[in-house]
Amino acid sequence: MNTVEKSIVVDVPVRTAYNQWTQFEEFPHFMQGVEEVRQLRDNYTHWRANVAYNELEWDAEITEQTPDRRVSWRSTTGAHNAGTVSFEPEDANRTLVTLRLEYEPQGFFESIGGAIGFVDARIVGDLERFKEFIESRGNETGAWRGEIHGSQVQDDG
């Protein structure tokens, strides 16, 4: 199991950064290799991506989601991956976004890629593209303010 943790400060309020992150179907706009994310239910997504020259698909369950604080997930199909993205206000208009990802490399290229820092670089790039995406817009493309605790959904109403 490999773990990567990276952070970036984005120049938007914590609510804006968090709200944008809840728009999973927008991820292909800033996540390299992610071709599609479909929100199947409030706590369930389907992913299609190109990773290390492999077309991959998997489902992920959102296990924890607290507005303006964190989103955690784990894969339920495909290669194991799990993680948390957390949001910490730096001040009224800046947010520290930290992404922690745990993954199980699949195949030769992914194993070698992890060993030489490929995944670390991709995460840094994804965070930089998220920063550019949200800062250039100035506001989120949508929001979901419900909560998920232990995979149980508490809709925002």
Backbone hydrogen bonds, N-H to C=O, Kabsch-Sander energy under -0.5 kcal/mol:
donor,donor_aa,acceptor,acceptor_aa,energy
2,N,103,Y,-2.9
4,V,101,L,-2.6
6,K,99,L,-2.3
8,I,97,V,-2.1
10,V,8,I,-0.5
10,V,95,T,-2.9
12,V,10,V,-1.5
17,A,13,P,-2.1
18,Y,14,V,-2.7
19,N,15,R,-2.6
20,Q,16,T,-2.2
21,W,17,A,-1.9
22,T,18,Y,-1.4
23,Q,20,Q,-1.8
24,F,22,T,-1.4
26,E,23,Q,-2.2
27,F,24,F,-1.8
29,H,26,E,-2.3
30,F,27,F,-2.0
31,M,27,F,-2.7
32,Q,30,F,-0.7
34,V,31,M,-1.4
35,E,33,G,-0.7
35,E,48,R,-2.2
36,E,48,R,-2.0
38,R,46,H,-2.8
40,L,38,R,-0.9
40,L,44,Y,-1.9
41,R,44,Y,-1.9
44,Y,41,R,-1.5
45,T,60,A,-2.6
46,H,38,R,-2.6
47,W,58,W,-3.3
48,R,36,E,-2.4
49,A,56,L,-2.7
50,N,33,G,-2.7
51,V,49,A,-0.6
51,V,54,N,-2.9
54,N,51,V,-1.5
56,L,49,A,-3.3
56,L,54,N,-0.6
58,W,47,W,-1.7
60,A,45,T,-2.5
61,E,74,R,-3.0
62,I,43,N,-2.1
63,T,61,E,-0.7
63,T,72,S,-1.5
64,E,72,S,-1.3
65,Q,148,I,-2.9
66,T,70,R,-2.5
69,R,66,T,-2.3
70,R,66,T,-1.9
71,V,85,V,-2.0
72,S,64,E,-3.2
73,W,83,G,-2.2
74,R,61,E,-1.8
75,S,81,N,-2.9
76,T,59,D,-2.8
77,T,59,D,-1.2
82,A,102,E,-2.4
83,G,73,W,-2.0
84,T,100,R,-2.1
85,V,71,V,-2.6
86,S,98,T,-2.7
87,F,69,R,-2.6
88,E,96,L,-2.3
90,E,94,R,-2.8
91,D,94,R,-1.4
94,R,91,D,-1.0
95,T,10,V,-2.6
96,L,88,E,-3.3
97,V,8,I,-3.2
97,V,95,T,-0.7
98,T,86,S,-2.2
98,T,96,L,-0.5
99,L,6,K,-3.0
100,R,84,T,-2.9
100,R,98,T,-0.5
101,L,4,V,-3.0
102,E,82,A,-3.6
103,Y,2,N,-2.5
104,E,80,H,-2.2
107,G,105,P,-0.5
110,E,106,Q,-0.6
111,S,107,G,-2.0
112,I,108,F,-2.7
113,G,109,F,-2.9
114,G,110,E,-2.4
115,A,111,S,-1.7
116,I,112,I,-1.8
117,G,114,G,-1.0
118,F,113,G,-3.1
121,A,117,G,-2.4
122,R,118,F,-2.2
123,I,119,V,-2.5
124,V,120,D,-2.4
125,G,121,A,-2.5
126,D,122,R,-2.7
127,L,123,I,-2.5
128,E,124,V,-2.4
129,R,125,G,-2.5
130,F,126,D,-2.3
131,K,127,L,-2.5
132,E,128,E,-2.3
133,F,129,R,-2.7
134,I,130,F,-2.8
135,E,131,K,-2.5
136,S,132,E,-2.2
137,R,133,F,-1.2
138,G,134,I,-2.6
147,E,154,Q,-2.9
148,I,65,Q,-2.0
149,H,152,Q,-2.1
150,G,63,T,-0.9
151,S,63,T,-1.8
152,Q,149,H,-1.8
153,V,151,S,-0.6
154,Q,147,E,-3.6
155,D,153,V,-0.5
